[in-house]
Amino acid sequence: MGDSAGDAAAAVLDAYRGELTGYCYRMLGAYSEAEDAVQETLVRAWRSIGRFEGRSSLRSWIYRIATNVCLDALASGRRRALPMDLSGPSEGATPPGAPSDGTLWIEPCPGGGGDPETAATAGESVRLAFVAALQYLPPRQRATLVLRDVLDFSAREVADLHGSTVASANSALQRARATLSARRQGAADGPSATPPPDAVQRALAARYASAFSRYDMDELGMLLHVDATLCLPPYAKWMRGVGDIRAWLTGPAVGCRGSRLVPTVANGSPAFGQYRPRPDGAGYEPWALQVVEFADDRITGITAFRDTARLFPRFGLPNRLS
C-alpha cells in the first residue's frame, strides 16, 4: 500500500475511533482497556484493508475485528464490577477497611461513552450500572446485545460478524436480554435508573455541588432519593439510604468538609472532580471523581472513584487547586 493510499485508509478507519471506543468500553468495562482495544483494532484493520472485499459494510467489517480483539481480552474470564455487585450495603458510620486491590473495578469513561456525537443520546447504555450488568453476560452474548440494542446492527449483520446463523444470533440476544431483565428485577428495591432531561440534571447537579461544598447535610438529604447509594471504589464498602450516607459524610468522611467540586461529565451523567482542603492549608488536593446519577428530581447514586492519579488527567481535571 502506497503512502498516500495508506494515509487515506488510516483516515477512513480513524473516523470510527469514537464509536468503537464506546463499544469496547461497554464490552470491557474499563476505558483504558477500551482505548487499547480500539488502537489494536485500527492497526489490524489498516494492515488488512487491502483484503477487504466489500461482502459486508466497512463498518461491520471493522466491528468484527473489534469484537475479536475484545473477546481475546476477555479470555481470562475475570469480571469487572462495582462494590454493590460484590456484597450487601454496610453502615455509613463504619470505616471502609482496606482497599480491595485484587478486584477489577468498572472504570468511568469521559463524556457519553467515547463518542461525542452520541453522548446526548447514549442514555442508559453507558450508565455505570448498565456497564456493570453487561459484565454478567458471556462475552459473545454481551457483544450481541450491544451490537443489536445499542448500535442497531441487524440480526443478519451480527450473525455474519460472529460467523453464525441468524437464529443463533437471535437466541443469544434473547438470553442476554433475559439475564439483564433478571438483574433489574433483582435490584427492584433500588430507585429507577431512568434519568431526567438534561436541563433538570444540570440544575440538580448545580444544587448538589453547592450543597456538598457547603457541607449542608439538610440540603443534601433533600436531594437524595430515599434509597440512594454511595460507593467508593477501590473500597468494597457501599451504603444505601439517606441516613447511612449522612452518617458516612459526618463520620469517616468528615474530612471532605470544605471540598471544592469541579464539574465534568462521566458515563453520560454529571460528574465532579472533588478536591479536599490540604492539611497545611495550601490549597486543595485531588480526592475523588464523583459520578452522580439522577432519576426524576432526586439523586439515585454517587460513585466516588479514588484513583485520581489516573482519572483526573483523563477527564481534563487539574492536579491541584490553589
C-alpha positions, 0 to 999 in steps of 0.5 A: 500500500502506497503512502498516500493510499495508506494515509487515506485508509488510516483516515477512513478507519480513524473516523470510527475511533469514537464509536468503537471506543464506546463499544469496547468500553461497554464490552470491557468495562474499563476505558483504558482497556477500551482505548487499547482495544480500539488502537489494536483494532485500527492497526489490524484493520489498516494492515488488512484493508487491502483484503477487504472485499466489500461482502459486508459494510466497512463498518461491520467489517471493522466491528468484527475485528473489534469484537475479536480483539475484545473477546481475546481480552476477555479470555481470562474470564475475570469480571469487572464490577462495582462494590454493590455487585460484590456484597450487601450495603454496610453502615455509613458510620463504619470505616471502609477497611482496606482497599480491595486491590485484587478486584477489577473495578468498572472504570468511568469513561469521559463524556457519553461513552467515547463518542461525542456525537452520541453522548446526548443520546447514549442514555442508559447504555453507558450508565455505570450500572448498565456497564456493570450488568453487561459484565454478567453476560458471556462475552459473545452474548454481551457483544450481541446485545450491544451490537443489536440494542445499542448500535442497531446492527441487524440480526443478519449483520451480527450473525455474519460478524460472529460467523453464525446463523441468524437464529443463533444470533437471535437466541443469544440476544434473547438470553442476554436480554433475559439475564439483564431483565433478571438483574433489574428485577433483582435490584427492584428495591433500588430507585429507577435508573431512568434519568431526567432531561438534561436541563433538570440534571444540570440544575440538580447537579448545580444544587448538589455541588453547592450543597456538598461544598457547603457541607449542608447535610439538610440540603443534601438529604433533600436531594437524595432519593430515599434509597440512594447509594454511595460507593467508593471504589477501590473500597468494597464498602457501599451504603444505601439510604439517606441516613447511612450516607449522612452518617458516612459524610459526618463520620469517616468522611468528615474530612471532605468538609470544605471540598471544592467540586469541579464539574465534568461529565462521566458515563453520560451523567454529571460528574465532579472532580472533588478536591479536599482542603490540604492539611497545611492549608495550601490549597486543595488536593485531588480526592475523588471523581464523583459520578452522580446519577439522577432519576426524576428530581432526586439523586439515585447514586454517587460513585466516588472513584479514588484513583485520581492519579489516573482519572483526573488527567483523563477527564481534563481535571487539574492536579491541584487547586490553589 
